[in-house]
Amino acid sequence: MAVLALLVPFLMLGVILMLGRYEEYVLPPREAEAEPGDRPVGGLRG
Protein backbone atom coordinates (compact mmCIF):
# COMPACT_ATOMS: atom_id res chain seq x y z
CA MET A 1 0.00 0.00 0.00
CA ALA A 2 2.88 2.39 0.73
CA VAL A 3 4.32 1.74 -2.73
CA LEU A 4 0.97 2.50 -4.29
CA ALA A 5 0.76 5.76 -2.34
CA LEU A 6 4.16 6.75 -3.71
CA LEU A 7 3.37 5.78 -7.30
CA VAL A 8 -0.01 7.48 -7.67
CA PRO A 9 1.29 11.11 -7.81
CA PHE A 10 3.87 10.17 -10.45
CA LEU A 11 1.26 8.31 -12.49
CA MET A 12 -1.07 11.30 -12.32
CA LEU A 13 1.72 13.61 -13.45
CA GLY A 14 2.45 11.29 -16.37
CA VAL A 15 -1.20 11.28 -17.42
CA ILE A 16 -1.36 15.10 -17.30
CA LEU A 17 1.78 15.40 -19.42
CA MET A 18 0.48 12.86 -21.94
CA LEU A 19 -2.81 14.75 -22.25
CA GLY A 20 -0.90 17.96 -22.96
CA ARG A 21 1.02 16.27 -25.78
CA TYR A 22 -2.19 14.73 -27.11
CA GLU A 23 -3.81 18.16 -27.17
CA GLU A 24 -0.94 19.57 -29.25
CA TYR A 25 -1.42 16.86 -31.87
CA VAL A 26 -5.24 17.03 -32.00
CA LEU A 27 -5.83 20.77 -32.08
CA PRO A 28 -5.04 22.75 -35.24
CA PRO A 29 -1.97 24.98 -35.03
CA ARG A 30 -2.62 28.32 -33.43
CA GLU A 31 -2.38 31.31 -35.73
CA ALA A 32 -0.12 34.16 -34.70
CA GLU A 33 -2.19 36.58 -32.71
CA ALA A 34 -2.06 40.25 -33.59
CA GLU A 35 -0.53 42.71 -31.19
CA PRO A 36 -3.11 44.58 -29.10
CA GLY A 37 -2.26 47.83 -30.92
CA ASP A 38 -2.97 46.27 -34.32
CA ARG A 39 -6.66 45.68 -33.61
CA PRO A 40 -9.23 48.34 -34.43
CA VAL A 41 -10.75 50.12 -31.47
CA GLY A 42 -14.50 49.96 -31.01
CA GLY A 43 -17.04 47.25 -31.60
CA LEU A 44 -19.20 48.80 -34.32
CA ARG A 45 -18.94 47.65 -37.89
CA GLY A 46 -20.24 49.76 -40.65
LOFIKOL-465378 format. One record per residue (C-alpha): x, y, z. Coordinates in nm, 2 decimals, padded with zeros to 4 digits. Last residue first. Layout:
BEGIN
X=X	Y=Y	Z=Z
...
This chain:
BEGIN
X=-02.02	Y=04.98	Z=-04.06
X=-01.89	Y=04.77	Z=-03.79
X=-01.92	Y=04.88	Z=-03.43
X=-01.70	Y=04.72	Z=-03.16
X=-01.45	Y=05.00	Z=-03.10
X=-01.08	Y=05.01	Z=-03.15
X=-00.92	Y=04.83	Z=-03.44
X=-00.67	Y=04.57	Z=-03.36
X=-00.30	Y=04.63	Z=-03.43
X=-00.23	Y=04.78	Z=-03.09
X=-00.31	Y=04.46	Z=-02.91
X=-00.05	Y=04.27	Z=-03.12
X=-00.21	Y=04.02	Z=-03.36
X=-00.22	Y=03.66	Z=-03.27
X=-00.01	Y=03.42	Z=-03.47
X=-00.24	Y=03.13	Z=-03.57
X=-00.26	Y=02.83	Z=-03.34
X=-00.20	Y=02.50	Z=-03.50
X=-00.50	Y=02.28	Z=-03.52
X=-00.58	Y=02.08	Z=-03.21
X=-00.52	Y=01.70	Z=-03.20
X=-00.14	Y=01.69	Z=-03.19
X=-00.09	Y=01.96	Z=-02.92
X=-00.38	Y=01.82	Z=-02.72
X=-00.22	Y=01.47	Z=-02.71
X=00.10	Y=01.63	Z=-02.58
X=-00.09	Y=01.80	Z=-02.30
X=-00.28	Y=01.47	Z=-02.22
X=00.05	Y=01.29	Z=-02.19
X=00.18	Y=01.54	Z=-01.94
X=-00.14	Y=01.51	Z=-01.73
X=-00.12	Y=01.13	Z=-01.74
X=00.25	Y=01.13	Z=-01.64
X=00.17	Y=01.36	Z=-01.35
X=-00.11	Y=01.13	Z=-01.23
X=00.13	Y=00.83	Z=-01.25
X=00.39	Y=01.02	Z=-01.04
X=00.13	Y=01.11	Z=-00.78
X=00.00	Y=00.75	Z=-00.77
X=00.34	Y=00.58	Z=-00.73
X=00.42	Y=00.67	Z=-00.37
X=00.08	Y=00.58	Z=-00.23
X=00.10	Y=00.25	Z=-00.43
X=00.43	Y=00.17	Z=-00.27
X=00.29	Y=00.24	Z=00.07
X=00.00	Y=00.00	Z=00.00
